[in-house]
Amino acid sequence: MTHTPQDDDQRGSATPSPDPAIRTGGAAAGNGENTPQPQRKSELLVVTGMSGAGRSTAANALEDQGWYVVDNLPPQMLQTLADLVARTPEAIPRLAVVIDVRGKALFNDMKETLAALETSGVDFSVLFLEASDEVLVARYEHQRRPHPLQAGGRILDGIGAERDLLRDLRESADIVLDTSSYNVHALSKAVADLYTTDGPVVLRLTVMSFGFKYGVPADANYVADVRFIPNPHWVPALRPRTGKDIEVRDYVFKSEGAQSFVERFTSMLEPVFEGYRAENKHYATIAIGCTGGKHRSVAVTEEVARRLSKLPRVTVNVEHRDIGRE
């Protein structure tokens, strides 16, 4: 039987659930008489989002990365837990808290709770998981479970009500991760890549090719349109190939403006990334689209990713969302 990210979300509230957001900092601690030593603060990650989008899968992945995970915490208890962890960072250096709408009445205080965390100085970030309506419906039908907010209506009624309830939270989230195209293994890997404990925190980029006719990726921070480049689809010898093949790459980059676009686009992104770091934003998605997501966008994505990977304190993951579609 196929295992989807929703499968874990439908388990009981005692099941841990993970997903990513990274905030780090240092506080001085005495070592000897007058020699202050840096002390790492605890990291607090709030994992939330649409029911069925994979919160529990993400939680399990976070737990594998060494996070302490608390599932289905009432928002009113978040400040108390954050204060406790902040006082003993050596005991729980990385805490992930999964909060959802199973208790709708309690969830209504979420906005005020996060505002209180902001003013208290606690280092925290918010990961928001979402998926398209079609994917969420399919996941619920696969599990034969009702949506927690559908009451006596349809699954789509519950999804719509949840989107309304979460709209403000989604807008303020540090990371919005669209899991529509992920199975449980791909989502676990994405979370692990974001929240590994190895080395210093860096800016983690996903450079993604896509086809405009299949829709713009919902989690893209920047979208580039390369449909100005002549389309290899209309060259019979190139049509069955992809932008990863050298013949297609040569065709794309011999076209007027292609090389210049890549150079200027990557240069434009460098000050953006510095600003992200200054604002404690550690994840971004750069989406590059052509008509079908098979030729031009793939070739340009590969080149943009190659150039961005040379920047300091940057890791790059490449995805070709629509490369296999007809």
N, C-alpha and C positions, 0 to 999 in steps of 0.2 A: 504493500500500500504506500502511496506517495505521502511523504511527510512534509508539510508546509510550515512556514513560520507561525501560522495561526495555531497549529496543534498544541503548542506549549501554552499559548495564551488562554486556552480553554480549560486548563487544569486548575486545581484549587489554589487559593490565595497563599498557601504555604510554599508554593513553588517559587524559587528565585527567578527573577527576570532581569536581563541586562541590556544595555545599550550605551553609546559613547558620548563623552564631552570631557574636555581636559582643562583644568585650571591648576597651575602650580604656583608656589611662592615660597619665600623663605622668611623665617623669623629668627632673631638673634637669641642665642642661649648661652649662658655663662659656661666657660670651660677654663678652670683655673681662676685667677684673681680678676684680671681685666681683659681676657682674650675672648671676645665674642665669637661663637661658632654658628654658622647657619643651621637652622633647624627647619626641616621641611614641614609645611602645613599639610593638613589632611585635604584631600580632594573629595568634593561632594558632587555627584552626578545625579541629576533627576532624569529618569527615563519615563517618558510618557508618549502619548500619541493614540492613534486610532486602534480600536479593538480589532484584533485579527491581523495587525500589521507586523507582528513578530516581537513584541516586547520580551516575552519569556525566552525566546531564542537568543535575543541580544543579552539578556541577563545571564544566561548560562555561559555565553562566550566571555562576558566580563568576569564572571566568577573564575573561569579558566585562566584569566589574566591576572588573578590575584586580588580582585575587588571583593569587598564584603557587600553582599547584595541583600536588600530587604524588599520584599514584594508586598504590594497592595497596602502601603502605609497610608493612613488617613492624613491628608495635607496638614491638619491642625497639629500633628505630632512632628512635622518636619523640622521646625525651628528647635524643638527640644533635642531631637536627635543630632542636629547639626552642632548645637552648642556642646553636647556631650563629646562628640568626635573631635571638635576643635580643641577641647581641653586635654585630650589624650591622643595626639596624632600618631604616637608610636604604636598604639594599640590597634587603631584602624586607620591606616594612612590613606586608603582609597575606599570610599563608600558610595555605592550606587543604590538609589532608592527608586523603586518602580511604583508609579502612581497612575491610576486609571479611573474610569467613570463607573466602576461597579457600585460604588457608593455615591450616587449623583449628588445627594444632599451635602455630603462632606466635600465633594469636589468643587462646589460653588465657591469655597473660600480659597481656592488655589492661587488666584491672582494676588490676593492680599498676603498670602503666606510667602510668595516669592518676593514681593515688595519688601516685606519685613526682613528677609534674608539679605537683600541688597543693602539695606541701611545698617544691618548688624555687622557687616564686614566679613561675612563668611564667604570663602572662595567656593563658588558653585557654578555649574553650567547645566544646560537643559538639552537633552536629546529628544527629538520628536520624530516618531516613526509614523509613516503614512503609507497608503497604497490607494490605487484607483478604486472607484466604486465597484467596477466589474470584478476586479481581483478579490476584493473583500467579500462580495456576494458569493463568488465561487468557493472561497475558503470556508465560509459559514455553511454553504450547502454541502460541501464535502464532509464536514464534521457533523452535519445535521443538528446544529446547535442554534438557539435563538441569539440575536444580538442583544446585549444587555439593556439597550434603550428602545427596542422596537415595541415593547408592550404587546398590544394586540394587533399591531400593524405588520407590515412587511419588513424584511431585512433592510431594504433601502430606506425605509422610514427611520429605523434606528441609526443607520449610518449618517443620514442627513442631520438628525438631531445631535449626534455626537460631533459632527463637523462644526455645527453652530456653537456648541458648548466649548470646543477647543480652539476656536478661531484666534482669539487673542493670544493664547498660549503658543500656538504655532508661530505667530508673527514674531514673538519675542524669543523663540528658541535659538540656541547657539548653533545647533545642527538640525536640519530637517533631512531625514533619510527616507527616500522613497523605495519601498521594498517590493514594488509590484513585480519586478522581473527576477526577484531572488527566490531561490529555494532555501531550505533551512541551512544548508552547508555554505551557500554563498553569503548569506546574511551573517553567519557566525564568523566567516573569514573577514568580511568587511569590518565588523566590530573589533575583531582581534587586531586588524591592521591599524585601526584608529587608536586603540587604547592599550597597546603593548607597553609593558613596563621597562623595556630596554632603552637605555640611552636618554638624552635630553628630549624634551618636548619640541617637536618641530612642526612646521606647517605641512599638513598632509593633503595633497592635491589628488583629485580624481579628474583626469582628462578624458572626456567621453565623446565618441562620435555618435551621431544619431541621424535619422531621417525625418525631415520635417513632416512628411506625409503620415508618419506614425505618432506625431505629437512631440512637443518640446519637453525634455526631462523636467519634472516638477521640482527637483531639488537643485537645479543649476543656479549658481551664483552669477556666472557670466555665460552668455550665449553668443556664439559667432556664426555668421551665415556665410558659407563658402560657395554658394550657388552662383557666384559671379565667375567661377572658373568653368571652362568648357567641360561638359559632362562626358566622361569615358564610356558611359552607357551606350552612346551612339556610335562607338567604334566597335564593330563586330568582334574583332580579335580581343578586345579588352572587356567586353560585356560580362563574360562569365568569371572574370578575375575580380580581385578586391584591391583596395588601397594598400594592402600589405605586400602586394606583388610589385616587383621592381619596375615592370613595364607600365603599370598604372601610376606609380610614384613619379616616374620620369615624365609621363604625359602630363600629370598635374603640375609639376614644378617647372616644366618648360612653358607653361601657359603664362601669359603676361599678368603680372601683379601677384602671382602666388607666393613667390619668395619674399617679396616686399611685404605682403600681408603678414606672413609668419613672423618676420623680424620685428615689425612694428607692434604686432599684437603681443608678443612675448615681452617686449620692452615696456609696453603700457602696463602690463600686469605686475612688474617688479615693485613699483611704489604701492600698489594695492596690497601686495603681500606683506610689506612692511607695516602698513596700517592695520592689517588683520592681526599681526603679532602684537602690536601695541594695544589692541583692544581685546587681547586674549581669545582671539578666534583662531582655531587651530585646524580647521577643516574647510575645504572649499571644492566646489565642483565647477569645472570649466567644460561647457558643452559646445561642440563644434558640429554644425549640421549642414547636410546637403539634402537633395531631394529624397533619396532612398536609404542613405546611411551605409552605402557599400563601397563607394569609390573615393570621391573627393574628400569627404569628411574624415574617412579612415586615414588617408595619406597625410592630410594636414594634422590630424590628431597625433599621429606617430611622431611627426617632426616637432610639433609644439611640445609634446611630452619630453622628447629628447633634449630640447633646449632648456626646458624648465628644470629638468633633473640635475642640471649643472649648477643651479643656484644654491647658495649655502643654506643649510637648515631647511631643506625642502625634500620631501619624499613624494614620488609620483606613482600613481596607479593608473593604468590605461584600461579603459573599457570601450568595447565596440558594441553598442546596444543592439543595433539593427543589421549587423553585417550578414547574418544568415537568413534574413527575410527575402522573399521574392518580391 
